[in-house]
Amino acid sequence: MSDLTTVELLWLEGRIENRIRFGQPVSEKIIDGQRRVLSFASGSIFAFVRWTSNDFGTVLSRVDILRAVAAGQRYSTVPCVSPGGESLLRLSGWQKVERVLQFVDAVEALDINPADAAPDYWHHVHNRLSVNETPRPYTRARHQAWLLRRRRGL
């Protein structure tokens, strides 16, 4: 097992859309016009959005915010992610996925890359949305506190 986490992306118009909403891949391999593979370094955070439909409508809407793992670390398995990742958020159903994407947009509106936001914030968003409650917004003060904790190794 390498220290890279790979994500296989597939796009079939009107049927399947697997995409990365945020995150900084270290490499990309284009297989063909509809498939590509992205690789993430261990410790990096990314959002993986999956959507599938059939002739009758949407079959699957899911968002996973994951932290890429190093060799030997524990991880959760996620389809199309090898080997898997540390799950910070995992929600399904279009309404919840849409709400997560709105919170991602709100973090970006602060000029903060969502991949750099505090991982515990994504846990908070997961926990609150899981029970149909409203998460607290991410703030610059919370981000500064996270950066200070990370610098000090806490």
N, CA, C and O atoms as a GROMACS GRO file, in nm:
protein
  616
    1MET      N    1   0.084  -0.118   0.000
    1MET     CA    2   0.000   0.000   0.000
    1MET      C    3   0.089   0.124   0.000
    1MET      O    4   0.182   0.134   0.079
    2SER      N    5   0.059   0.219  -0.089
    2SER     CA    6   0.138   0.341  -0.095
    2SER      C    7   0.075   0.447  -0.004
    2SER      O    8  -0.031   0.426   0.054
    3ASP      N    9   0.142   0.560   0.007
    3ASP     CA   10   0.089   0.669   0.087
    3ASP      C   11  -0.002   0.759   0.004
    3ASP      O   12  -0.033   0.871   0.046
    4LEU      N   13  -0.046   0.713  -0.110
    4LEU     CA   14  -0.141   0.789  -0.192
    4LEU      C   15  -0.278   0.725  -0.184
    4LEU      O   16  -0.293   0.603  -0.183
    5THR      N   17  -0.378   0.810  -0.179
    5THR     CA   18  -0.517   0.766  -0.186
    5THR      C   19  -0.567   0.803  -0.325
    5THR      O   20  -0.557   0.919  -0.365
    6THR      N   21  -0.619   0.706  -0.399
    6THR     CA   22  -0.666   0.734  -0.534
    6THR      C   23  -0.818   0.736  -0.538
    6THR      O   24  -0.885   0.662  -0.466
    7VAL      N   25  -0.870   0.820  -0.625
    7VAL     CA   26  -1.014   0.834  -0.644
    7VAL      C   27  -1.042   0.821  -0.793
    7VAL      O   28  -0.989   0.896  -0.874
    8GLU      N   29  -1.126   0.724  -0.827
    8GLU     CA   30  -1.164   0.704  -0.967
    8GLU      C   31  -1.290   0.786  -0.994
    8GLU      O   32  -1.392   0.770  -0.928
    9LEU      N   33  -1.280   0.875  -1.092
    9LEU     CA   34  -1.392   0.961  -1.129
    9LEU      C   35  -1.451   0.916  -1.261
    9LEU      O   36  -1.379   0.881  -1.355
   10LEU      N   37  -1.583   0.916  -1.267
   10LEU     CA   38  -1.654   0.875  -1.388
   10LEU      C   39  -1.763   0.977  -1.415
   10LEU      O   40  -1.831   1.022  -1.323
   11TRP      N   41  -1.779   1.015  -1.541
   11TRP     CA   42  -1.884   1.106  -1.581
   11TRP      C   43  -1.950   1.052  -1.707
   11TRP      O   44  -1.888   1.045  -1.813
   12LEU      N   45  -2.078   1.015  -1.693
   12LEU     CA   46  -2.159   0.974  -1.807
   12LEU      C   47  -2.279   1.068  -1.807
   12LEU      O   48  -2.364   1.063  -1.718
   13GLU      N   49  -2.286   1.153  -1.906
   13GLU     CA   50  -2.386   1.261  -1.908
   13GLU      C   51  -2.526   1.210  -1.877
   13GLU      O   52  -2.577   1.118  -1.940
   14GLY      N   53  -2.587   1.275  -1.778
   14GLY     CA   54  -2.724   1.242  -1.739
   14GLY      C   55  -2.740   1.112  -1.662
   14GLY      O   56  -2.852   1.077  -1.626
   15ARG      N   57  -2.632   1.041  -1.636
   15ARG     CA   58  -2.641   0.911  -1.568
   15ARG      C   59  -2.556   0.903  -1.442
   15ARG      O   60  -2.606   0.869  -1.334
   16ILE      N   61  -2.427   0.933  -1.455
   16ILE     CA   62  -2.334   0.919  -1.343
   16ILE      C   63  -2.241   1.040  -1.342
   16ILE      O   64  -2.186   1.079  -1.444
   17GLU      N   65  -2.226   1.098  -1.224
   17GLU     CA   66  -2.128   1.205  -1.208
   17GLU      C   67  -2.057   1.185  -1.075
   17GLU      O   68  -2.116   1.204  -0.968
   18ASN      N   69  -1.931   1.147  -1.082
   18ASN     CA   70  -1.844   1.137  -0.964
   18ASN      C   71  -1.743   1.248  -0.980
   18ASN      O   72  -1.674   1.257  -1.081
   19ARG      N   73  -1.734   1.334  -0.878
   19ARG     CA   74  -1.642   1.446  -0.891
   19ARG      C   75  -1.582   1.485  -0.756
   19ARG      O   76  -1.634   1.449  -0.651
   20ILE      N   77  -1.474   1.556  -0.763
   20ILE     CA   78  -1.410   1.611  -0.645
   20ILE      C   79  -1.457   1.756  -0.634
   20ILE      O   80  -1.439   1.835  -0.726
   21ARG      N   81  -1.518   1.789  -0.520
   21ARG     CA   82  -1.566   1.927  -0.500
   21ARG      C   83  -1.454   2.017  -0.451
   21ARG      O   84  -1.445   2.133  -0.492
   22PHE      N   85  -1.368   1.966  -0.363
   22PHE     CA   86  -1.249   2.039  -0.323
   22PHE      C   87  -1.140   1.940  -0.285
   22PHE      O   88  -1.167   1.823  -0.260
   23GLY      N   89  -1.020   1.988  -0.280
   23GLY     CA   90  -0.905   1.905  -0.247
   23GLY      C   91  -0.795   1.931  -0.347
   23GLY      O   92  -0.820   1.980  -0.457
   24GLN      N   93  -0.671   1.898  -0.309
   24GLN     CA   94  -0.556   1.925  -0.394
   24GLN      C   95  -0.487   1.795  -0.430
   24GLN      O   96  -0.400   1.747  -0.356
   25PRO      N   97  -0.524   1.737  -0.544
   25PRO     CA   98  -0.458   1.612  -0.585
   25PRO      C   99  -0.312   1.638  -0.621
   25PRO      O  100  -0.274   1.745  -0.668
   26VAL      N  101  -0.232   1.536  -0.596
   26VAL     CA  102  -0.089   1.546  -0.632
   26VAL      C  103  -0.064   1.494  -0.773
   26VAL      O  104   0.039   1.523  -0.834
   27SER      N  105  -0.159   1.416  -0.825
   27SER     CA  106  -0.146   1.370  -0.964
   27SER      C  107  -0.284   1.338  -1.020
   27SER      O  108  -0.380   1.314  -0.948
   28GLU      N  109  -0.288   1.338  -1.152
   28GLU     CA  110  -0.411   1.306  -1.224
   28GLU      C  111  -0.375   1.221  -1.345
   28GLU      O  112  -0.281   1.252  -1.419
   29LYS      N  113  -0.450   1.114  -1.363
   29LYS     CA  114  -0.431   1.028  -1.479
   29LYS      C  115  -0.562   1.024  -1.557
   29LYS      O  116  -0.664   0.978  -1.504
   30ILE      N  117  -0.560   1.071  -1.679
   30ILE     CA  118  -0.680   1.069  -1.764
   30ILE      C  119  -0.682   0.936  -1.838
   30ILE      O  120  -0.589   0.903  -1.912
   31ILE      N  121  -0.789   0.860  -1.816
   31ILE     CA  122  -0.801   0.729  -1.881
   31ILE      C  123  -0.867   0.746  -2.017
   31ILE      O  124  -0.818   0.692  -2.116
   32ASP      N  125  -0.977   0.819  -2.021
   32ASP     CA  126  -1.044   0.852  -2.146
   32ASP      C  127  -1.131   0.975  -2.120
   32ASP      O  128  -1.117   1.039  -2.016
   33GLY      N  129  -1.220   1.007  -2.213
   33GLY     CA  130  -1.302   1.127  -2.201
   33GLY      C  131  -1.400   1.126  -2.084
   33GLY      O  132  -1.452   1.231  -2.046
   34GLN      N  133  -1.424   1.009  -2.028
   34GLN     CA  134  -1.521   1.000  -1.918
   34GLN      C  135  -1.460   0.954  -1.787
   34GLN      O  136  -1.525   0.962  -1.683
   35ARG      N  137  -1.337   0.906  -1.789
   35ARG     CA  138  -1.276   0.852  -1.667
   35ARG      C  139  -1.139   0.912  -1.642
   35ARG      O  140  -1.060   0.934  -1.734
   36ARG      N  141  -1.113   0.937  -1.513
   36ARG     CA  142  -0.980   0.980  -1.472
   36ARG      C  143  -0.958   0.937  -1.328
   36ARG      O  144  -1.053   0.906  -1.256
   37VAL      N  145  -0.833   0.935  -1.287
   37VAL     CA  146  -0.796   0.893  -1.153
   37VAL      C  147  -0.712   1.004  -1.091
   37VAL      O  148  -0.613   1.048  -1.148
   38LEU      N  149  -0.754   1.049  -0.972
   38LEU     CA  150  -0.681   1.151  -0.897
   38LEU      C  151  -0.614   1.084  -0.778
   38LEU      O  152  -0.669   0.991  -0.720
   39SER      N  153  -0.496   1.132  -0.742
   39SER     CA  154  -0.425   1.081  -0.625
   39SER      C  155  -0.404   1.194  -0.525
   39SER      O  156  -0.370   1.306  -0.562
   40PHE      N  157  -0.424   1.161  -0.396
   40PHE     CA  158  -0.409   1.257  -0.288
   40PHE      C  159  -0.304   1.209  -0.190
   40PHE      O  160  -0.298   1.090  -0.158
   41ALA      N  161  -0.221   1.301  -0.143
   41ALA     CA  162  -0.118   1.269  -0.044
   41ALA      C  163  -0.184   1.242   0.091
   41ALA      O  164  -0.290   1.297   0.121
   42SER      N  165  -0.121   1.157   0.171
   42SER     CA  166  -0.176   1.126   0.303
   42SER      C  167  -0.187   1.255   0.384
   42SER      O  168  -0.099   1.341   0.381
   43GLY      N  169  -0.297   1.266   0.457
   43GLY     CA  170  -0.325   1.383   0.538
   43GLY      C  171  -0.406   1.489   0.468
   43GLY      O  172  -0.463   1.576   0.534
   44SER      N  173  -0.414   1.484   0.335
   44SER     CA  174  -0.491   1.586   0.265
   44SER      C  175  -0.640   1.554   0.272
   44SER      O  176  -0.680   1.438   0.280
   45ILE      N  177  -0.720   1.660   0.269
   45ILE     CA  178  -0.865   1.647   0.283
   45ILE      C  179  -0.930   1.682   0.149
   45ILE      O  180  -0.889   1.776   0.081
   46PHE      N  181  -1.031   1.603   0.113
   46PHE     CA  182  -1.101   1.627  -0.012
   46PHE      C  183  -1.248   1.587   0.002
   46PHE      O  184  -1.284   1.506   0.088
   47ALA      N  185  -1.331   1.646  -0.084
   47ALA     CA  186  -1.474   1.613  -0.087
   47ALA      C  187  -1.502   1.538  -0.216
   47ALA      O  188  -1.468   1.583  -0.325
   48PHE      N  189  -1.566   1.423  -0.202
   48PHE     CA  190  -1.600   1.335  -0.314
   48PHE      C  191  -1.752   1.330  -0.324
   48PHE      O  192  -1.820   1.284  -0.232
   49VAL      N  193  -1.804   1.376  -0.436
   49VAL     CA  194  -1.949   1.382  -0.458
   49VAL      C  195  -1.986   1.280  -0.564
   49VAL      O  196  -1.926   1.276  -0.671
   50ARG      N  197  -2.088   1.198  -0.532
   50ARG     CA  198  -2.135   1.097  -0.627
   50ARG      C  199  -2.284   1.118  -0.652
   50ARG      O  200  -2.362   1.140  -0.559
   51TRP      N  201  -2.321   1.110  -0.778
   51TRP     CA  202  -2.460   1.124  -0.818
   51TRP      C  203  -2.487   1.024  -0.930
   51TRP      O  204  -2.409   1.012  -1.024
   52THR      N  205  -2.599   0.953  -0.918
   52THR     CA  206  -2.638   0.855  -1.019
   52THR      C  207  -2.788   0.867  -1.043
   52THR      O  208  -2.865   0.891  -0.950
   53SER      N  209  -2.828   0.851  -1.169
   53SER     CA  210  -2.972   0.852  -1.200
   53SER      C  211  -3.003   0.741  -1.300
   53SER      O  212  -2.913   0.681  -1.360
   54ASN      N  213  -3.133   0.715  -1.315
   54ASN     CA  214  -3.179   0.621  -1.417
   54ASN      C  215  -3.297   0.686  -1.488
   54ASN      O  216  -3.318   0.807  -1.475
   55ASP      N  217  -3.374   0.610  -1.563
   55ASP     CA  218  -3.486   0.666  -1.639
   55ASP      C  219  -3.594   0.726  -1.551
   55ASP      O  220  -3.678   0.802  -1.598
   56PHE      N  221  -3.594   0.691  -1.423
   56PHE     CA  222  -3.700   0.736  -1.333
   56PHE      C  223  -3.656   0.848  -1.240
   56PHE      O  224  -3.737   0.898  -1.162
   57GLY      N  225  -3.531   0.889  -1.247
   57GLY     CA  226  -3.482   0.999  -1.163
   57GLY      C  227  -3.356   0.962  -1.088
   57GLY      O  228  -3.287   0.865  -1.121
   58THR      N  229  -3.326   1.043  -0.988
   58THR     CA  230  -3.203   1.025  -0.911
   58THR      C  231  -3.210   0.899  -0.827
   58THR      O  232  -3.309   0.874  -0.758
   59VAL      N  233  -3.105   0.819  -0.834
   59VAL     CA  234  -3.094   0.695  -0.758
   59VAL      C  235  -3.002   0.716  -0.638
   59VAL      O  236  -3.026   0.658  -0.531
   60LEU      N  237  -2.897   0.797  -0.654
   60LEU     CA  238  -2.799   0.815  -0.549
   60LEU      C  239  -2.745   0.957  -0.551
   60LEU      O  240  -2.708   1.009  -0.657
   61SER      N  241  -2.742   1.020  -0.435
   61SER     CA  242  -2.671   1.147  -0.414
   61SER      C  243  -2.594   1.128  -0.285
   61SER      O  244  -2.654   1.100  -0.181
   62ARG      N  245  -2.463   1.144  -0.290
   62ARG     CA  246  -2.382   1.121  -0.170
   62ARG      C  247  -2.262   1.215  -0.173
   62ARG      O  248  -2.207   1.246  -0.279
   63VAL      N  249  -2.222   1.259  -0.055
   63VAL     CA  250  -2.100   1.337  -0.040
   63VAL      C  251  -2.019   1.278   0.074
   63VAL      O  252  -2.072   1.248   0.181
   64ASP      N  253  -1.891   1.261   0.050
   64ASP     CA  254  -1.796   1.215   0.152
   64ASP      C  255  -1.685   1.318   0.160
   64ASP      O  256  -1.626   1.355   0.058
   65ILE      N  257  -1.656   1.365   0.280
   65ILE     CA  258  -1.537   1.446   0.302
   65ILE      C  259  -1.440   1.354   0.375
   65ILE      O  260  -1.468   1.307   0.486
   66LEU      N  261  -1.327   1.331   0.311
   66LEU     CA  262  -1.231   1.232   0.359
   66LEU      C  263  -1.093   1.293   0.379
   66LEU      O  264  -1.056   1.390   0.312
   67ARG      N  265  -1.019   1.234   0.471
   67ARG     CA  266  -0.877   1.266   0.484
   67ARG      C  267  -0.802   1.145   0.431
   67ARG      O  268  -0.825   1.033   0.475
   68ALA      N  269  -0.711   1.168   0.336
   68ALA     CA  270  -0.631   1.060   0.279
   68ALA      C  271  -0.542   0.999   0.388
   68ALA      O  272  -0.490   1.071   0.473
   69VAL      N  273  -0.527   0.868   0.385
   69VAL     CA  274  -0.454   0.797   0.490
   69VAL      C  275  -0.316   0.753   0.441
   69VAL      O  276  -0.291   0.738   0.321
   70ALA      N  277  -0.228   0.733   0.537
   70ALA     CA  278  -0.095   0.679   0.509
   70ALA      C  279  -0.101   0.527   0.526
   70ALA      O  280  -0.194   0.474   0.586
   71ALA      N  281  -0.003   0.460   0.474
   71ALA     CA  282   0.005   0.314   0.487
   71ALA      C  283   0.000   0.276   0.635
   71ALA      O  284   0.071   0.334   0.718
   72GLY      N  285  -0.083   0.179   0.666
   72GLY     CA  286  -0.094   0.129   0.803
   72GLY      C  287  -0.197   0.200   0.889
   72GLY      O  288  -0.227   0.154   0.999
   73GLN      N  289  -0.253   0.312   0.842
   73GLN     CA  290  -0.356   0.382   0.919
   73GLN      C  291  -0.492   0.318   0.895
   73GLN      O  292  -0.517   0.256   0.792
   74ARG      N  293  -0.580   0.334   0.995
   74ARG     CA  294  -0.718   0.286   0.978
   74ARG      C  295  -0.792   0.376   0.880
   74ARG      O  296  -0.762   0.494   0.867
   75TYR      N  297  -0.890   0.316   0.812
   75TYR     CA  298  -0.968   0.393   0.716
   75TYR      C  299  -1.105   0.331   0.697
   75TYR      O  300  -1.128   0.214   0.729
   76SER      N  301  -1.195   0.411   0.643
   76SER     CA  302  -1.328   0.364   0.603
   76SER      C  303  -1.324   0.339   0.454
   76SER      O  304  -1.260   0.413   0.379
   77THR      N  305  -1.392   0.234   0.410
   77THR     CA  306  -1.397   0.208   0.267
   77THR      C  307  -1.507   0.293   0.205
   77THR      O  308  -1.613   0.314   0.264
   78VAL      N  309  -1.479   0.341   0.086
   78VAL     CA  310  -1.573   0.423   0.009
   78VAL      C  311  -1.561   0.377  -0.135
   78VAL      O  312  -1.450   0.363  -0.186
   79PRO      N  313  -1.673   0.352  -0.203
   79PRO     CA  314  -1.664   0.312  -0.344
   79PRO      C  315  -1.582   0.411  -0.425
   79PRO      O  316  -1.597   0.532  -0.409
   80CYS      N  317  -1.497   0.361  -0.510
   80CYS     CA  318  -1.412   0.438  -0.602
   80CYS      C  319  -1.293   0.504  -0.535
   80CYS      O  320  -1.218   0.575  -0.601
   81VAL      N  321  -1.275   0.483  -0.404
   81VAL     CA  322  -1.162   0.540  -0.331
   81VAL      C  323  -1.075   0.426  -0.282
   81VAL      O  324  -1.123   0.335  -0.213
   82SER      N  325  -0.947   0.430  -0.318
   82SER     CA  326  -0.857   0.322  -0.281
   82SER      C  327  -0.740   0.378  -0.202
   82SER      O  328  -0.674   0.470  -0.251
   83PRO      N  329  -0.710   0.330  -0.085
   83PRO     CA  330  -0.776   0.219  -0.018
   83PRO      C  331  -0.906   0.261   0.051
   83PRO      O  332  -0.991   0.177   0.079
   84GLY      N  333  -0.921   0.387   0.079
   84GLY     CA  334  -1.033   0.444   0.152
   84GLY      C  335  -0.982   0.570   0.217
   84GLY      O  336  -0.880   0.623   0.175
   85GLY      N  337  -1.051   0.619   0.318
   85GLY     CA  338  -1.004   0.739   0.385
   85GLY      C  339  -1.065   0.752   0.523
   85GLY      O  340  -1.158   0.680   0.559
   86GLU      N  341  -1.011   0.843   0.599
   86GLU     CA  342  -1.069   0.876   0.729
   86GLU      C  343  -1.193   0.960   0.702
   86GLU      O  344  -1.183   1.068   0.644
   87SER      N  345  -1.306   0.912   0.744
   87SER     CA  346  -1.432   0.981   0.714
   87SER      C  347  -1.456   1.097   0.810
   87SER      O  348  -1.467   1.078   0.931
   88LEU      N  349  -1.464   1.217   0.754
   88LEU     CA  350  -1.495   1.335   0.831
   88LEU      C  351  -1.644   1.369   0.819
   88LEU      O  352  -1.704   1.424   0.911
   89LEU      N  353  -1.702   1.335   0.704
   89LEU     CA  354  -1.843   1.361   0.679
   89LEU      C  355  -1.889   1.261   0.574
   89LEU      O  356  -1.818   1.234   0.477
   90ARG      N  357  -2.008   1.205   0.594
   90ARG     CA  358  -2.064   1.113   0.496
   90ARG      C  359  -2.215   1.125   0.503
   90ARG      O  360  -2.277   1.082   0.601
   91LEU      N  361  -2.274   1.184   0.400
   91LEU     CA  362  -2.418   1.203   0.398
   91LEU      C  363  -2.473   1.167   0.261
   91LEU      O  364  -2.404   1.180   0.160
   92SER      N  365  -2.597   1.123   0.260
   92SER     CA  366  -2.661   1.090   0.135
   92SER      C  367  -2.800   1.151   0.131
   92SER      O  368  -2.855   1.191   0.233
   93GLY      N  369  -2.855   1.157   0.011
   93GLY     CA  370  -2.984   1.222  -0.012
   93GLY      C  371  -2.958   1.364  -0.062
   93GLY      O  372  -2.877   1.437  -0.005
   94TRP      N  373  -3.026   1.400  -0.169
   94TRP     CA  374  -2.995   1.528  -0.234
   94TRP      C  375  -3.006   1.647  -0.140
   94TRP      O  376  -2.922   1.736  -0.145
   95GLN      N  377  -3.108   1.651  -0.054
   95GLN     CA  378  -3.123   1.767   0.035
   95GLN      C  379  -3.002   1.784   0.125
   95GLN      O  380  -2.954   1.896   0.144
   96LYS      N  381  -2.952   1.676   0.182
   96LYS     CA  382  -2.836   1.685   0.270
   96LYS      C  383  -2.709   1.715   0.191
   96LYS      O  384  -2.625   1.793   0.236
   97VAL      N  385  -2.694   1.654   0.076
   97VAL     CA  386  -2.577   1.682  -0.008
   97VAL      C  387  -2.576   1.830  -0.047
   97VAL      O  388  -2.472   1.895  -0.041
   98GLU      N  389  -2.690   1.881  -0.085
   98GLU     CA  390  -2.699   2.023  -0.123
   98GLU      C  391  -2.663   2.113  -0.006
   98GLU      O  392  -2.595   2.214  -0.026
   99ARG      N  393  -2.706   2.080   0.114
   99ARG     CA  394  -2.672   2.158   0.234
   99ARG      C  395  -2.522   2.155   0.259
   99ARG      O  396  -2.462   2.258   0.290
  100VAL      N  397  -2.459   2.037   0.245
  100VAL     CA  398  -2.314   2.028   0.262
  100VAL      C  399  -2.245   2.119   0.161
  100VAL      O  400  -2.152   2.192   0.197
  101LEU      N  401  -2.289   2.116   0.037
  101LEU     CA  402  -2.226   2.199  -0.067
  101LEU      C  403  -2.244   2.347  -0.035
  101LEU      O  404  -2.157   2.428  -0.068
  102GLN      N  405  -2.355   2.384   0.028
  102GLN     CA  406  -2.375   2.523   0.069
  102GLN      C  407  -2.276   2.562   0.179
  102GLN      O  408  -2.226   2.674   0.180
  103PHE      N  409  -2.247   2.469   0.271
  103PHE     CA  410  -2.149   2.497   0.375
  103PHE      C  411  -2.008   2.505   0.317
  103PHE      O  412  -1.926   2.584   0.364
  104VAL      N  413  -1.979   2.425   0.216
  104VAL     CA  414  -1.850   2.434   0.146
  104VAL      C  415  -1.838   2.572   0.081
  104VAL      O  416  -1.735   2.637   0.092
  105ASP      N  417  -1.946   2.615   0.013
  105ASP     CA  418  -1.946   2.747  -0.050
  105ASP      C  419  -1.924   2.858   0.053
  105ASP      O  420  -1.853   2.955   0.026
  106ALA      N  421  -1.985   2.844   0.171
  106ALA     CA  422  -1.971   2.945   0.276
  106ALA      C  423  -1.827   2.954   0.326
  106ALA      O  424  -1.778   3.063   0.355
  107VAL      N  425  -1.760   2.840   0.337
  107VAL     CA  426  -1.618   2.841   0.378
  107VAL      C  427  -1.536   2.910   0.270
  107VAL      O  428  -1.448   2.991   0.301
  108GLU      N  429  -1.563   2.880   0.144
  108GLU     CA  430  -1.491   2.945   0.034
  108GLU      C  431  -1.517   3.095   0.030
  108GLU      O  432  -1.429   3.173  -0.007
  109ALA      N  433  -1.637   3.137   0.069
  109ALA     CA  434  -1.670   3.280   0.072
  109ALA      C  435  -1.584   3.356   0.172
  109ALA      O  436  -1.570   3.478   0.161
  110LEU      N  437  -1.527   3.286   0.269
  110LEU     CA  438  -1.435   3.347   0.366
  110LEU      C  439  -1.292   3.352   0.312
  110LEU      O  440  -1.200   3.391   0.384
  111ASP      N  441  -1.273   3.313   0.186
  111ASP     CA  442  -1.140   3.300   0.124
  111ASP      C  443  -1.055   3.196   0.195
  111ASP      O  444  -0.934   3.212   0.209
  112ILE      N  445  -1.121   3.088   0.239
  112ILE     CA  446  -1.054   2.976   0.302
  112ILE      C  447  -1.079   2.854   0.214
  112ILE      O  448  -1.193   2.825   0.177
  113ASN      N  449  -0.973   2.783   0.180
  113ASN     CA  450  -0.988   2.660   0.104
  113ASN      C  451  -1.053   2.557   0.197
  113ASN      O  452  -0.999   2.530   0.304
  114PRO      N  453  -1.166   2.498   0.159
  114PRO     CA  454  -1.232   2.400   0.246
  114PRO      C  455  -1.142   2.283   0.286
  114PRO      O  456  -1.163   2.222   0.390
  115ALA      N  457  -1.043   2.251   0.204
  115ALA     CA  458  -0.949   2.144   0.237
  115ALA      C  459  -0.859   2.183   0.354
  115ALA      O  460  -0.800   2.097   0.419
  116ASP      N  461  -0.848   2.313   0.380
  116ASP     CA  462  -0.766   2.362   0.490
  116ASP      C  463  -0.847   2.392   0.615
  116ASP      O  464  -0.790   2.426   0.719
  117ALA      N  465  -0.979   2.380   0.607
  117ALA     CA  466  -1.065   2.405   0.724
  117ALA      C  467  -1.041   2.298   0.830
  117ALA      O  468  -0.991   2.189   0.800
  118ALA      N  469  -1.076   2.330   0.952
  118ALA     CA  470  -1.057   2.236   1.064
  118ALA      C  471  -1.135   2.108   1.037
  118ALA      O  472  -1.255   2.114   1.009
  119PRO      N  473  -1.070   1.992   1.045
  119PRO     CA  474  -1.140   1.866   1.022
  119PRO      C  475  -1.258   1.847   1.117
  119PRO      O  476  -1.359   1.787   1.080
  120ASP      N  477  -1.246   1.897   1.241
  120ASP     CA  478  -1.357   1.881   1.335
  120ASP      C  479  -1.480   1.960   1.290
  120ASP      O  480  -1.592   1.929   1.332
  121TYR      N  481  -1.461   2.063   1.207
  121TYR     CA  482  -1.577   2.135   1.155
  121TYR      C  483  -1.660   2.044   1.064
  121TYR      O  484  -1.783   2.046   1.069
  122TRP      N  485  -1.592   1.965   0.981
  122TRP     CA  486  -1.667   1.875   0.891
  122TRP      C  487  -1.738   1.766   0.972
  122TRP      O  488  -1.845   1.721   0.933
  123HIS      N  489  -1.678   1.723   1.084
  123HIS     CA  490  -1.748   1.630   1.174
  123HIS      C  491  -1.874   1.697   1.230
  123HIS      O  492  -1.980   1.636   1.235
  124HIS      N  493  -1.860   1.823   1.270
  124HIS     CA  494  -1.973   1.898   1.324
  124HIS      C  495  -2.086   1.908   1.220
  124HIS      O  496  -2.202   1.884   1.252
  125VAL      N  497  -2.051   1.944   1.097
  125VAL     CA  498  -2.152   1.956   0.990
  125VAL      C  499  -2.220   1.820   0.970
  125VAL      O  500  -2.342   1.814   0.957
  126HIS      N  501  -2.142   1.712   0.967
  126HIS     CA  502  -2.199   1.578   0.952
  126HIS      C  503  -2.299   1.549   1.066
  126HIS      O  504  -2.412   1.509   1.041
  127ASN      N  505  -2.254   1.570   1.188
  127ASN     CA  506  -2.339   1.537   1.303
  127ASN      C  507  -2.468   1.617   1.305
  127ASN      O  508  -2.575   1.561   1.331
  128ARG      N  509  -2.460   1.744   1.277
  128ARG     CA  510  -2.580   1.829   1.281
  128ARG      C  511  -2.677   1.795   1.166
  128ARG      O  512  -2.797   1.782   1.188
  129LEU      N  513  -2.625   1.782   1.046
  129LEU     CA  514  -2.712   1.753   0.932
  129LEU      C  515  -2.772   1.613   0.943
  129LEU      O  516  -2.882   1.588   0.893
  130SER      N  517  -2.701   1.522   1.006
  130SER     CA  518  -2.751   1.385   1.022
  130SER      C  519  -2.882   1.382   1.101
  130SER      O  520  -2.965   1.293   1.081
  131VAL      N  521  -2.899   1.479   1.190
  131VAL     CA  522  -3.020   1.483   1.273
  131VAL      C  523  -3.108   1.603   1.236
  131VAL      O  524  -3.189   1.650   1.316
  132ASN      N  525  -3.090   1.652   1.113
  132ASN     CA  526  -3.171   1.761   1.058
  132ASN      C  527  -3.164   1.889   1.142
  132ASN      O  528  -3.264   1.959   1.158
  133GLU      N  529  -3.047   1.917   1.195
  133GLU     CA  530  -3.021   2.042   1.267
  133GLU      C  531  -2.929   2.128   1.183
  133GLU      O  532  -2.865   2.079   1.090
  134THR      N  533  -2.922   2.256   1.215
  134THR     CA  534  -2.838   2.348   1.140
  134THR      C  535  -2.700   2.359   1.203
  134THR      O  536  -2.688   2.394   1.321
  135PRO      N  537  -2.596   2.331   1.127
  135PRO     CA  538  -2.460   2.346   1.180
  135PRO      C  539  -2.424   2.494   1.201
  135PRO      O  540  -2.479   2.582   1.136
  136ARG      N  541  -2.333   2.517   1.293
  136ARG     CA  542  -2.281   2.652   1.311
  136ARG      C  543  -2.195   2.686   1.189
  136ARG      O  544  -2.130   2.597   1.133
  137PRO      N  545  -2.193   2.811   1.149
  137PRO     CA  546  -2.108   2.848   1.035
  137PRO      C  547  -1.961   2.846   1.074
  137PRO      O  548  -1.926   2.867   1.191
  138TYR      N  549  -1.876   2.823   0.977
  138TYR     CA  550  -1.732   2.831   0.997
  138TYR      C  551  -1.696   2.979   0.998
  138TYR      O  552  -1.752   3.056   0.921
  139THR      N  553  -1.606   3.018   1.084
  139THR     CA  554  -1.567   3.159   1.095
  139THR      C  555  -1.416   3.173   1.081
  139THR      O  556  -1.342   3.076   1.095
  140ARG      N  557  -1.373   3.295   1.053
  140ARG     CA  558  -1.228   3.320   1.047
  140ARG      C  559  -1.164   3.295   1.182
  140ARG      O  560  -1.052   3.244   1.189
  141ALA      N  561  -1.234   3.330   1.291
  141ALA     CA  562  -1.180   3.308   1.426
  141ALA      C  563  -1.160   3.158   1.451
  141ALA      O  564  -1.057   3.117   1.506
  142ARG      N  565  -1.257   3.076   1.411
  142ARG     CA  566  -1.244   2.932   1.428
  142ARG      C  567  -1.128   2.879   1.345
  142ARG      O  568  -1.054   2.791   1.388
  143HIS      N  569  -1.113   2.934   1.225
  143HIS     CA  570  -1.004   2.891   1.138
  143HIS      C  571  -0.869   2.929   1.199
  143HIS      O  572  -0.776   2.848   1.198
  144GLN      N  573  -0.858   3.049   1.253
  144GLN     CA  574  -0.733   3.092   1.315
  144GLN      C  575  -0.699   3.003   1.435
  144GLN      O  576  -0.583   2.968   1.456
  145ALA      N  577  -0.802   2.966   1.514
  145ALA     CA  578  -0.780   2.876   1.628
  145ALA      C  579  -0.730   2.741   1.579
  145ALA      O  580  -0.640   2.682   1.639
  146TRP      N  581  -0.788   2.690   1.470
  146TRP     CA  582  -0.744   2.562   1.413
  146TRP      C  583  -0.598   2.571   1.366
  146TRP      O  584  -0.519   2.481   1.394
  147LEU      N  585  -0.563   2.678   1.297
  147LEU     CA  586  -0.427   2.693   1.248
  147LEU      C  587  -0.327   2.697   1.365
  147LEU      O  588  -0.219   2.640   1.356
  148LEU      N  589  -0.364   2.765   1.473
  148LEU     CA  590  -0.278   2.771   1.592
  148LEU      C  591  -0.262   2.634   1.656
  148LEU      O  592  -0.151   2.595   1.692
  149ARG      N  593  -0.373   2.558   1.670
  149ARG     CA  594  -0.367   2.423   1.725
  149ARG      C  595  -0.280   2.332   1.638
  149ARG      O  596  -0.201   2.254   1.690
  150ARG      N  597  -0.297   2.344   1.508
  150ARG     CA  598  -0.220   2.260   1.415
  150ARG      C  599  -0.071   2.294   1.423
  150ARG      O  600   0.014   2.205   1.422
  151ARG      N  601  -0.038   2.422   1.431
  151ARG     CA  602   0.101   2.464   1.442
  151ARG      C  603   0.166   2.410   1.570
  151ARG      O  604   0.284   2.375   1.570
  152ARG      N  605   0.088   2.405   1.677
  152ARG     CA  606   0.140   2.358   1.805
  152ARG      C  607   0.133   2.206   1.819
  152ARG      O  608   0.178   2.150   1.919
  153GLY      N  609   0.077   2.141   1.718
  153GLY     CA  610   0.069   1.994   1.720
  153GLY      C  611  -0.034   1.939   1.814
  153GLY      O  612  -0.021   1.826   1.861
  154LEU      N  613  -0.139   2.017   1.844
  154LEU     CA  614  -0.244   1.970   1.936
  154LEU      C  615  -0.354   1.898   1.864
  154LEU      O  616  -0.450   1.853   1.926
   0.00000   0.00000   0.00000
